[in-house]
């Protein structure tokens, strides 16, 4: 025999406000962690900070990879990583910052593609960096950001797709320039 009088319906303890705050905190952690690490990679290339190689070695490395003139391509890569990472960290101009990061990673994937995936020598790290950039392009930076409530703040499917298209397009344009210069 079943006693329905003593059964209770489970209640949810998470409110809509709690869920929104939880998402905003998650986006903040993603932005600060990913954006900070990406900016640090750019600072290594440009300034030699945190054990990085510095600008001259970056330029020489880009020249060795066929990006000529290395001064332009190496500087562009370092600046894109540094500025794009900082902008993501702050949640500032997020779709544009995500596009900058993605464009850089298109080139990193191209350079490391012959090493394969999951080999330690291949493109898995560049792919790992591209994924959060694409994610932030679509989700936006959340309420805990400099973009929040500003007239320029953009997010959603159209802006995410536009940022991805801009990132891939700029990455492919860079590869085209590499081939012709």
C-alpha positions as CSV (number, residue, x, y, z in Angstrom):
1,X,0.0,0.0,0.0
2,X,1.3,3.4,-0.9
3,X,0.8,6.4,1.4
4,X,0.7,9.5,-0.7
5,X,-0.1,11.7,2.2
6,X,3.5,11.5,3.6
7,X,5.3,12.1,0.3
8,X,6.8,15.5,-0.3
9,X,7.7,17.1,-3.6
10,X,11.4,18.0,-3.8
11,X,12.1,21.7,-3.9
12,X,14.8,23.4,-5.6
13,X,17.0,25.7,-3.5
14,X,18.6,27.5,-6.3
15,X,16.8,30.7,-7.3
16,X,17.1,32.4,-10.6
17,X,19.3,35.1,-9.0
18,X,21.6,32.5,-7.5
19,X,21.9,30.8,-10.8
20,X,22.7,34.1,-12.6
21,X,25.3,35.0,-9.9
22,X,26.8,31.5,-10.2
23,X,27.2,31.9,-14.0
24,X,28.7,35.3,-13.6
25,X,31.3,34.0,-11.1
26,X,32.1,31.1,-13.4
27,X,32.6,33.5,-16.3
28,X,34.8,35.7,-14.1
29,X,37.0,32.8,-13.1
30,X,37.2,31.8,-16.8
31,X,38.1,35.3,-17.9
32,X,40.6,36.1,-15.2
33,X,42.3,32.7,-15.5
34,X,42.3,32.4,-19.3
35,X,42.8,36.1,-20.0
36,X,45.5,36.4,-17.5
37,X,47.5,33.4,-18.8
38,X,47.0,34.5,-22.4
39,X,48.2,38.0,-21.5
40,X,51.2,36.5,-19.7
41,X,52.1,34.6,-22.9
42,X,52.1,37.9,-24.8
43,X,54.2,39.6,-22.1
44,X,56.7,36.7,-22.4
45,X,57.0,37.4,-26.2
46,X,57.2,41.2,-25.9
47,X,59.0,41.9,-22.7
48,X,60.6,38.6,-21.6
49,X,58.6,38.5,-18.4
50,X,58.1,35.3,-16.4
51,X,60.9,33.5,-18.0
52,X,59.9,34.5,-21.6
53,X,62.1,34.8,-24.5
54,X,61.6,38.5,-25.1
55,X,61.0,40.5,-28.3
56,X,64.2,39.8,-30.2
57,X,63.9,36.0,-29.7
58,X,60.2,36.2,-30.6
59,X,61.1,38.0,-33.8
60,X,63.8,35.5,-34.7
61,X,61.4,32.7,-34.0
62,X,58.7,34.1,-36.2
63,X,61.2,34.7,-39.0
64,X,62.3,31.0,-38.6
65,X,58.7,29.9,-39.0
66,X,58.4,31.8,-42.3
67,X,56.6,34.8,-40.9
68,X,58.5,37.6,-42.7
69,X,59.1,40.2,-41.7
70,X,59.5,38.7,-38.3
71,X,59.5,42.1,-36.6
72,X,55.9,42.8,-37.8
73,X,54.5,39.3,-37.3
74,X,56.2,38.7,-33.9
75,X,55.2,42.0,-32.6
76,X,51.7,41.5,-33.8
77,X,51.4,38.1,-32.1
78,X,52.8,39.4,-28.8
79,X,50.6,42.5,-28.8
80,X,47.5,40.5,-29.8
81,X,48.1,38.0,-27.0
82,X,48.9,40.7,-24.4
83,X,46.1,43.1,-25.3
84,X,43.5,40.4,-26.1
85,X,44.3,38.5,-22.9
86,X,44.0,41.7,-20.8
87,X,40.8,42.7,-22.4
88,X,39.3,39.2,-21.7
89,X,40.6,39.4,-18.1
90,X,38.8,42.7,-17.6
91,X,35.7,41.7,-19.7
92,X,36.3,44.7,-22.0
93,X,35.2,44.7,-25.6
94,X,34.8,40.9,-25.2
95,X,33.8,39.8,-28.7
96,X,36.7,41.8,-30.2
97,X,39.1,40.4,-27.6
98,X,37.9,36.9,-28.3
99,X,38.3,37.4,-32.0
100,X,41.9,38.6,-31.5
101,X,42.8,35.5,-29.4
102,X,41.1,33.2,-31.9
103,X,42.9,34.7,-34.8
104,X,46.2,34.2,-33.1
105,X,45.3,30.6,-32.3
106,X,44.4,29.9,-35.9
107,X,48.1,30.7,-36.7
108,X,49.3,28.6,-33.8
109,X,47.3,25.7,-34.9
110,X,48.6,26.0,-38.4
111,X,52.2,26.1,-37.2
112,X,51.8,23.1,-34.9
113,X,49.4,21.1,-37.0
114,X,51.9,18.7,-38.4
115,X,52.7,17.6,-34.9
116,X,49.3,16.0,-34.6
117,X,46.8,16.1,-31.7
118,X,47.6,14.9,-28.2
119,X,51.3,14.2,-29.0
120,X,52.8,16.9,-26.8
121,X,54.3,18.4,-30.0
122,X,51.1,19.3,-31.8
123,X,48.3,21.7,-31.8
124,X,46.3,20.7,-28.7
125,X,47.5,23.7,-26.6
126,X,46.5,26.1,-29.3
127,X,43.1,24.4,-29.6
128,X,42.8,24.5,-25.8
129,X,43.3,28.3,-26.0
130,X,40.9,28.7,-28.9
131,X,38.0,27.0,-27.1
132,X,37.6,29.5,-24.2
133,X,37.9,32.4,-26.6
134,X,35.0,31.0,-28.6
135,X,33.0,30.3,-25.5
136,X,33.4,33.9,-24.2
137,X,32.5,35.3,-27.7
138,X,29.1,33.7,-27.4
139,X,28.4,34.0,-23.6
140,X,29.8,37.4,-23.1
141,X,31.8,38.3,-20.0
142,X,29.0,38.3,-17.5
143,X,27.9,41.0,-15.1
144,X,31.3,41.1,-13.2
145,X,33.0,42.8,-16.1
146,X,33.9,46.2,-17.5
147,X,31.5,45.6,-20.4
148,X,28.4,45.0,-18.2
149,X,25.8,47.7,-18.6
150,X,27.8,49.7,-21.2
151,X,26.4,50.7,-24.5
152,X,29.0,48.8,-26.4
153,X,28.4,45.5,-24.5
154,X,27.5,42.7,-27.0
155,X,26.9,39.0,-26.6
156,X,24.7,36.3,-28.1
157,X,24.6,34.1,-31.1
158,X,25.0,36.9,-33.7
159,X,27.9,38.6,-31.9
160,X,29.5,35.2,-31.1
161,X,29.3,34.1,-34.7
162,X,30.7,37.4,-35.8
163,X,33.6,37.2,-33.4
164,X,34.4,33.7,-34.5
165,X,34.2,34.7,-38.2
166,X,36.4,37.8,-37.5
167,X,38.9,35.7,-35.6
168,X,39.1,32.9,-38.2
169,X,39.2,35.5,-41.0
170,X,42.0,37.5,-39.4
171,X,43.9,34.3,-38.8
172,X,43.6,33.2,-42.4
173,X,44.5,36.7,-43.6
174,X,47.7,36.5,-41.6
175,X,48.5,33.1,-43.1
176,X,47.9,34.6,-46.6
177,X,50.2,37.5,-45.8
178,X,52.8,35.0,-44.5
179,X,52.6,33.1,-47.8
180,X,52.9,36.2,-50.0
181,X,55.5,38.3,-48.1
